[in-house]
Amino acid sequence: MRKGSKASCTKSGLIPIRALSIFVRMLRFLRLYNIIYTTVLFISNFLSRRKLIRFYSQFISKGDLCFDVGANLGNRTRVFLELGANVVAVEPQDSCMKKLKKEYGNNSEVVLIHKALGAEEGKGNLILSDSHTVSSMSDEWIESVKKSDMFFTSTSAFQWNKNVTVPVTTLDKLIEEYGSPVMCKIDVEGFEDEVISGLSKSIKIISFEFTPTTGLIKKTLKSIEHLSGIGNVKFNYSFGETMTFALDEWVTGSEIREIILSIPSKTSFSGDIYARFVN
């Protein structure tokens, strides 16, 4: 636990997370992590559909508008559609957008935005990986996960060796054009703080990925601070793809800050923070 943190980061403590971290390091030592990562991701996406629908149904109703920022291959877009929502899916990678257009290009309930999001409009540098799930616009994120056990990733697992310039817009611009969503999911591999910096209005529910490494946790705290400055907001969080809230009750920005700081700085699992704006 980092100095000054008193809150527990899970209801049952950190033992399961630490045990899984040891297991991941063993897989890395045996050089099985790349194969297992890809296989587990595919199986997880297939098997978790019902769990995802159950989880998001507490927020989304038929006819609601959802933003899927960092849509990748459309896993969350698919779930939002099954719940009857209209979806604005944002994805800068050409390979992913090609597949999104193939699946949703003729769907009137989906708007595909072939751009990245950031703090302001313009252009940005996207660093492509040989695995589309870990391409990123954050050099800091890439370097951090290479040195950690995050996502079974290491220098010998995945490579980032191509830079492309992509157009960038903001959450405020999307809201201006398409309206305010009920749910905005943000998963952009370490660039979440920049995306959230481009928001000046409250959204009913926002989820954004966090990475509990020493350097990147500061970016998470920046996002929490920014959202807290927009309006009256409460927070919760989950680990990995559990789709289960770690806290029984939603907490304030200062409280979630202490909780996030209590998470070990070197663990194999990222998570998602949920921000709920209340009147």
N, C-alpha and C positions, 0 to 999 in steps of 0.2 A: 504494500500500500504506500502511495506517495505521502510524503510528509505533510501533515496538516489535514489529511482526509480522514473522515470518521465514518462515512456511510458505507454500508456493504453494497457491492455491485450486483449481487444476485441474492435471491431469497435463500438459497441453500449454500451460499459461500462459493469459494473459488476452486474447490477440490476437483469437480468434474472438468473444468476448463484446463486446469494444470495437467490432469491425467491425459486429456486429449492432445495437449501440446506435446507431451512426451511421445505419444503414439505417432504424431506427425513427424517429429524429428527422426524417429526410427524409420519411417517410410522414406524420408529424404536420404538417410544413410544407405538404405537398400536400393536407392535410385528407382523407386516405384511411384514417386509422387506425381509425375506428369501424367502418366497413364491413369492413375487412380483419380486424379483431379478431374480430368476430362470425363471419365466414366461416371463418377459420382455426380457431377454437374448435370449430365444428361438424365440419369436415373432420377435425381432429385427433382428436376423440373417436371418430369413425367408423373412422378408419384405424389408430388406436393400440390397438384391442382386443386383437389378438394379442400385441402387445408388452407390454401390461399383464398379460395372463394369464401370459406367460413370466416376467415379473419377479416377480409375486406368488406364483407356484407354488413358489418357493424357500422360502416361509414358510408357506403355507396348504395344508392337506390336507382331504380330504373329511370333513365333520362338525365341523370347527373353527368356533369362534365369532369373528366379526369385528365391530368397531365402525366405522361410517362416520360420523364426526362432521363436520358440514357437508356432508351428502349431496347438497345441491343437487338436480339432476335424476336422481341415482342412477347416474352413470357407474361409480364404484368399487363400488357395491352390486351392479351387474350383473356385474362381473368376479368379485367374491367368490362370487356365486352360481354362476357357471360353474365355479368351482373346487370346488364342493360344500360351501361354507361356509354356516352360518347367520349372518344379519346383523342387527344392531341399527343402524338408520339414523336419525340425529338431524338434524333440519332445522327451523329456526324460521320460515322464510318461508312465508306462506300459499300463494303461487302455486306454489312448488316442492313443498310438501307435497300440494297438490291433484293434481299430476301423479304424485308418488310413490304416492299412494293408488290412483290409476287403474291404475298398472302393477303395484304390489306389494300392494295392499290385501287380496287373497285368497290371497297366497302365505304358507303356513304357516312358511316358512323365513326370513321377514323380519318384524321388529318395527319399526314406525314410531313415532318419538318426536317429537311436534310441539313441541319446546322448543329452547332454546339451552343450551349448557354454559358453566359459569363456575367461579370459585373457591369459590362457596357457593350454596346454594339461595336462590331468591327471584324477583325480576323484574329485567329489564334493558331497556335501550333499544337497539332495532335500527334502524339508519339504512338505509332502503331506497334502492336505486339504480334507474334505469331499465334497468339490466342486472342481472339476478339474480345474476350471477357475482361482482359486486363490492359487494353489500350487506354491511354490516359493523356490528359493535358497538363499533368503535374509532374515535373521532374522530381520534386521532393518525394512524392508518393511512390514513384517507381524505385528510387534509391532506397527508401525506407523499407518497402516490402521485400526487396532483394536481400536485405540484411536480417529479415525476420522470418518467421514461419507462416506469415500470412498467405492464405490461398495455396498452400503447398508450394509457394514460389521461392525460387532462388535463382542466382545467375545461371546455373546449369539447367534450370527447368524451362523457363520461358525467356525469350529475347525481345528486346525493344530496339529495332534497328532501322526504322523508317519514320521520317518526319513529313507531315503533310500540313499545308495551310488550309484552314476551314473557316467558313463564315460563322460569326458569333452573334446571337441576339440575346435578349434578356427575358426573365420571367415577366417583368412589367409590360414588355412589348407583346408577349403572348396573351396576357390578360387583356390588354387593350384591344387586341384583334379578335380573340375568341371568347372572352369572358373569364370570370373567376372560377376556378375549379373547386369542386368539393374535396378532391384528393389530388395532391401533387407528390408523386414519388420521384426522388432524385437519387440516382446511383451512377456516379460519374468518376469513380476511381480517384479520389483525392482532390477533385475540383469542386466539391460540394460547397465550400465556403464562398467561392467565386460566384457560383450560380445563385446562392442565397443572397449575396450582396447586390444582385440585380433585382431584388424584390423590395418594394416599399409599401405594399399593401398586405393586409391579413388574408390568409387562405384558411379555410376551415380546418383541414388536416394536411400537414406536410411531413413526409418521411425522408430522411437523408442518411446515407451510409456514414459510419464513422470507423476509423482505423485506430486502434489503441496502441500506437507506438509513441514514443516520447515526443518526437517532432510533430507528428500529425495530429496529436490530441489538441494542440494549440489551434489548429484549423477548426476542429469541432467546437471548441469553446468560443471561437470567433462567430460561428454560425448561431450558437445559442444566444450569444449577446446581441447579435443583430436582430434575431427574431423577437427577443424580449423587448427590444426598443420599438418594434412596430405596433405592439398592442398587448392586451392581456392574454398571455399564453401559458399553457401547462405542458409538461413533458412526460414522456415515458420512453422505454427503449426495449429492444430485444437483441439476443445474440444470434448471429448466423441466419439461417432460414427456419428458425423455430416457429416464427409467426405466433409467438406467445409473449405477452408483456411480462417483463421481469419484475415490475412493480405492481402492487395491488391497487395503488392510487396514483393519479397523475400528480406531478410535483412542480415546484417553481423552477425558474431558471437557475437560481443559486443552488437549489437542492440537486438538480440534475448535474450541475457542474461538479459538485463534490462526489457524486456517485461515479461519474465518468473518470474522474481523477483517481478513483480507487481501483480501477481496472488495471491489471498488470500491464506494464509497457511492452512486454514481449510475449504475445500469445498467438495462437494459430487462427484466431477467429475474429472477424470484424462483426459489426452489428448495425442496427438501424435505430436512429432516434426519431421519435414521433412528437411533433409539435401540434397542439390543438388550441386554436384561438377561441376564446370564450368572450361573450358579451358582458 
